[in-house]
């Protein structure tokens, strides 16, 4: 936020004070949202996913569902299902009839659905907190996070419905000019997984080629 000449010094000081207060408010709200999301034993999330790169002329839209319980998850999108029990990841590709097996590694490269919804404070700072200017939804706020140090993501925008303490949209901007937008259409915290829900069942894909990448 740029400020004018020295005749506006008083306004500048007031503006800085208001900005710091806004950041504190944003951090408090974000912590409440994360605490509430972490309190769910399990959840089912229906979402729209959009990947945009204006320079490359890319604008892709997909819909999907993700089921989450702790570090375990099952992601279902058109042509692809990803299952993880927290230790192993099975990526099932329908078109090529392949199943790729890999380890669920920790760290920045492993952005799981659970981390995507609950891990925003790691090495990030809040840049601003204000009414969402991208839509007219009452009570919806936008928080911008920027990394403290070099990462593959330059910033994250989080749109939050303040009264419900729920995330409505995540927009992740990377260093390559890509924007990854997740619009949460429904979050069901009453979802209860059945035994083996987060495990790969070989019997369901008898003709698929298994590629073990571990």
N, C-alpha and C positions, 0 to 999 in steps of 0.2 A: 504494500500500500504506500503510494508516493504522496508526499506532502508538499505544500507550497512554501513560499518565502518566509523570512523571519517574522513578518507581521502575523503569521499564523502559528507562532511557536506555542502559544497557549493551547490552541486547538490540537496541535501535534501532541503535546503532552497528555491532553485528555484522551486523544485517540489511542496512544500507546497504552494508557491505563485500561481503557475499554477493551483493547485487544487482548491484554494479559488476562483480564477477567473472563473474556470469551473463551480463551484457551483452557482455563481452569474448568469452566462449565462444560466444554466439549469433552475434556478428559473424564470428568465425573460421569457424564451421560454415557460415554463409551464403556466405562468400567461397569456401569449398571447393566448395559446391554450384554456385555460379555459374561458377567456373573449369571444373568438370567439364562442365557443360552447354555452355559456350562451346567446349569442345574437340571436340565432335561436329561432323564436317563437314556433316552433315545429320541430320534426325530426323523421325520420324512419331509423332504423339501422339494417342491415342484418349482422349476425355474426356467427362464429363457436365458440362453447364452448367446452373446453376440461378439464377434471379433472384427475389429475395424482397423484398417491401415489405409488412410486416404491416399498416401503417395503411391502405394502399390495397387490402388483400386480394389481393395478387398473389403467386403462387407458381408459376413456370413452370419446366419441366424440359425440356431438350433434350440430345441426344447428338450427337457430331460427331467429326471427325478434322481434324488440321491437320498439314501437311507444311511443314518449315522448312529453309531453307538460307541462312544469313546474314540479310540483310534481306528476302529473297524468301520468300513463303509461299503456301500454298493451303489455304483453310479450307472444309471441306465439312460442311454441316448440312442438315437437312430443309428443302427449299424454297429454299435459298440456297447459292451458292458464291462465295467471295471469292478472287480471284487477284491477287497483286502480285509484280512483278519487282524491287521495291525502289524504282522510280521512278514507276510507274503502278499504280493499283488498279482492277480490274474487279469490280464487284459484280453478280452474275447472280441475278435473281429469277425463279424458275420460274412462280409463280402469275400474275404480270403480264406475263411474257415480256419482261422489260426487262433491259438491261445498262447500268449506270451507270459512267461512266469518271471518275476523279478522280486528282489528284496525290497521291503518297505524301509528305506533308509531315512535316518533323521537328518535334520538340517534344512537349509533354505530351498534346496532342490526338490524336496518332498513336500509340496504344498497340498496337504490333504484337505478334504472338505471340512473336517473339524477345525484344523488350523486356520482355514480360510474364514471361518465364522467366529473364531475366538482368540486369535493371536495377533493383535494389531499393535501392541505396545513394544514388541521386540525391535529395538534399534530404530524406532520411528518417533517423530515428534509431531504434535498437532500444529498445523499451519494456520488454519482459521476455522471458525465455527459461526454459521449464519443460517438464515432461512435458505432453503433450497431454491435456487434460481432456475432450475431445469424444469420445474413443474409447479403447479398451483395447489398441491396437496396440503391442506392445513395441518400444522403441527409437525411437518416433516423437516428435518434438519440435515445439513450436509457437513461432514467433517473431512478435512484433507489431512492425510498423513504423508510425510516425506521421510526417507531413510536418513539416519544419522551419518551413515558411511555408505560407500559405494555398493550398490546392489543392482541386480538386473531389472528391478522395478524402480521407476523414478518417483512415483507417487501413487496414492490410493485415495479414491473418493468413496466415502461411506454415507449412504442416505439412510436415515433412521427415522422411524415413526416414534416420536418422543413419548407419547402417552402409552403406547403398547410396548415400548422398549424392544422393538424388533427392527432388524435390518431389512430394508426394502430393496436396496440396490448396492452393488459393489462394482466399482470401475477401477481396474488396475491398468496403469500406463507403464510400458516397459521402455528400455533404451533403444529399441528398434523401431519406434513409432507406432507400435501396436497398442490398441485399447481393447481390454477384455472386460465385457460388461455382463454382470450376472444380475438379472431381475428376479427377485424372489416372489413368486405368485402365491405360494401357500406354504406355511410351515406348520406341520402337525406334530406336536410334542407328545401325543398319546400313542404313537406308533410303538408296537411291541414286537421285536423280531422273534421269529421261531428258531428253534435250535438248528444250527448249521446254516443260517441265513447268510452269514458272512464268510462262507467257505465255498470253494469251487467244487462243483459236482461233475465229475468226468462223464457220468452216465448221460447227462443232458447234451453232451457234445461228442458223440461217439466217433464221428468222421473228421473231427478237427485235428489239425497238426499241432503238436505241442512243441513250443520253442522255449527251452529253459535257458534264461539269460543270467542265472545266478552264478 
